Each structure stands twice: as structure tokens, then as C-alpha cells.
Amino acid sequence: MDVLTGRIESITRTLSNLRIDGVSEHKIVADTKRIINASRKLGLEADELQNKGKGDDTPISDIVSDIQSMSHTGLMSKG
């Protein structure tokens, strides 16, 4: 009896998981499409900014030089 009860519980759990997987599949597909579209939109916006000359092309070395040329070599003052 215990073995049969365990099998019934296992089958019930499997059927429940299949129903959840069926619902989740639609959500995963929709989320994936949304992410792809958002990525495409961001890429187009970045390209547009780049074409208008508003892109952020500041090399790190220029940033570091600017900070080091500041008083206190860019470090926080001691108060």
C-alpha cells in the first residue's frame, strides 16, 4: 500500500510539474522576446548618440590623468 501511495504521489507531482512547465514556457518565451527587443532598442539608441557625436569615448587613461592633475592627486582630503 505504501509503495502504491508513493507511486501515485510521484505521478501526481510529475503531472503538476508538466502543467507548470507548460505555463512557464509561454512566460519564458515572452520574457526572452522582451529582453531581445530591449537590447535592440538600447543598441539603436547608442548608435544614434554615437552618430550625433554624443557618445562616451573617453579613454580611461584620460580620466586617470584628469583626476591625478587635480589638487590632492584625486585623493580625498583629510578634513
Phi, psi and omega in degrees: 000317179296321180295315180294322177297318178298319179294319179297316178298320179295316179295318179298317179296318179297315178297321178296316179297323179296320178295318178296317179298323179296319178288318182296327182302316180296320179294317180297318179296316180296317179297319180296317178297319180297317180294318179298315179295319178296319178296318179297316180298315179298320178297318179294320178294320178295319178298319180296316178297319180297317181293331179276000180079017181254015181289159181262089182250023182289118178294149180301322182299323177294320179296314180298317179298317179298317180294317181291335179281349178287161175298150182066019179049033176083359180273156179289144179287160182273012171113000000 
